[in-house]
């Protein structure tokens, strides 16, 4: 395993490129978000997706979310109408996971056979650069059923021997998972309350 120390507020983009290129070749990384550390893999590499499930010891019937770089990228992976886009632009980038109907190019492995996909655009420049060439998995860096570590040390204790690259940016901003909102129904439905404040973000 390689540990890459990186400044979360003023990141070295050459270091991010190393991690992105590793994922392009099938590697699994741990990366900081605005909420908690995530496990990253290329979502178009099914072998890498299976590695993520294995590393987390996560059942295949539990879906994984994805991280993308920009709101404009959403239509490449999911169906977003004008009404949904208006709400999403008030929420992202930020500590929210948005559930939308997936496009056919998104593997059913990620969605546990569902036609819905969770999408994140964290308010974090490292995430945005990591996912600018292809979407990456966005699932908390912990073993399923275990507490989500706040520190790099906690992540390494749970997952260290299983990952290829650890991007160490210190403690993440919020320290708790994102708020999950299902945008496939109207009105939108909160499935999990987390770091994002819905009222402040005008849903």
C-alpha positions, 0 to 999 in steps of 0.5 A: 500500500502507498500512502499519499499525503495531500493538502485538502485545501490546496491539493497537489494535482500531480498527486491526485493524478497518480491515484486517478491513473491507478484506478484507471488500471484497476487499483482501489484507493481511499480518498477524502471527501467533505463527509468521511473517507471513501473507497474509490474504484473506476465504476466502469471496471466490474472487477474493481467494483467487486474488489470494493465489495470484498474489501468492505465485506459488503453484501452484493445486495447492498448498492454502492454510490458513485462520485462524479466531478460536475453536475453537467456529468450527471446525465452521463450516468443517470436521468435528470429532468429539469425539476430535479436539476433545479433542486440538485443545483441547490445541493451539489457540490455538498454533503448529499447523495442524490438518488436518480434512475441510472443509465444503462452504462452503469453496472447493475453490480453497483446498484444491486440490481436496482434501476437507481443509483446514488450520486455524490459531488462532494464539496472537495477539490480532491474528489472533483479532480479524482473523478473528472475522467470517469466516475468512481465509487463513493462508499464509506471507508470502513468494514460493513457493520463497523463504525466509520473512522474519522481519522486516517489511522482508523481507516488504516486499522480497518482496511489498510492491508486491502487497499492500494493507495491511501490519500491522507488529507487529515480529518474530513470536514463533517466527519459523518456520512452524507444525507441521502435524498431520493429524487425519483419520487415527488416530492423528494424523500430523505432516506438518511439524515446526515451531514447535509442540512436540507432546509438550508439548501432549499428543498 
